[in-house]
Amino acid sequence: MSSGKPDEPNQLPETSSTHPFPIYNSEDEELGNDVMQSSTNERQRQSLEIDIKALEIDIKEMMIKSRRPPFPCCIYRVSPVLRDVNKKAYTPRTVSIGPLHHNNKNLKGMQAVKFQYLEQFLKRATKTAMLNELPHWGDPMGFVTSLDTDLQIGKHFSCLERFLGLLKSTEGDIWNSYAEDDLNHITLEELLKIILADSAFIIELFLRFHFNPSRLTPFEIASIGMDLLLIENQVPFFVLENLYKEAFGSYPNIYPTILELSCEFFEPYNDQKMQIQTMKHFTDSLSVDTIFFG
């Protein structure tokens, strides 16, 4: 029922404030100015505390650390993106070579085999050094290629110390051949032991393939050969060259070069029959088609 009073205009609902919009407040402005002044003072204080000379030294050190070493790394772990595409393409399945996969539990069974090959390599090197005693030893080729001659490790393996000294003399180049982060878990002594055993294994494998191919099964050649071509599963080629020359370089009429042995062993993987003059590691022996599409 109508009260008879005229309709009153709509009114805004009551709020905690008598004004619907924020109203300028001089106290707020003063507070904001205080905050800005405090921030400005802090920046000025920090600016005064900055030691320009120390900052310059720090930046120079960062630039020096970022430089490529004179012997740039050529052996490294592939990025997770590539590994996720095809893990098997970068992980050895039969034998680890070098430090990156040395602790792979699935490959521990080959460690004993590698040290057996190391012993045979030392025997072969020792017998080669004895060639100046012929004709006591008879036919030179038959003598050095036979793996049956019994030599006492303590009596005849003085070359072991010589080989370790050779590796020690190039330890800096060996370290620099690997990406720094990949060697954080290993000591120099461990690295040299791994490099010697694995290098001797490779050299002895290649020599058997050249002189005594019947001692290797096709499966051994294929499975080991594929692992030796993985970028993460390498020793620097200069290490193989140095050890090989030290052991057998005096008799080129008997021993091919290590580069010739490498090309012979990996010939099935070199589809384009490229003439390889030098390499940093065995991946260089692959043709482009084999690397990207094989």
Helices and strands as residue ranges (DSSP letters): H 26-49, H 52-66, H 80-85, G 87-89, G 105-107, H 109-129, G 130-133, H 140-145, H 153-156, H 159-169, H 171-177, G 180-183, H 188-211, G 213-215, H 218-227, H 237-248, H 258-265, G 267-269, G 282-285, H 288-293
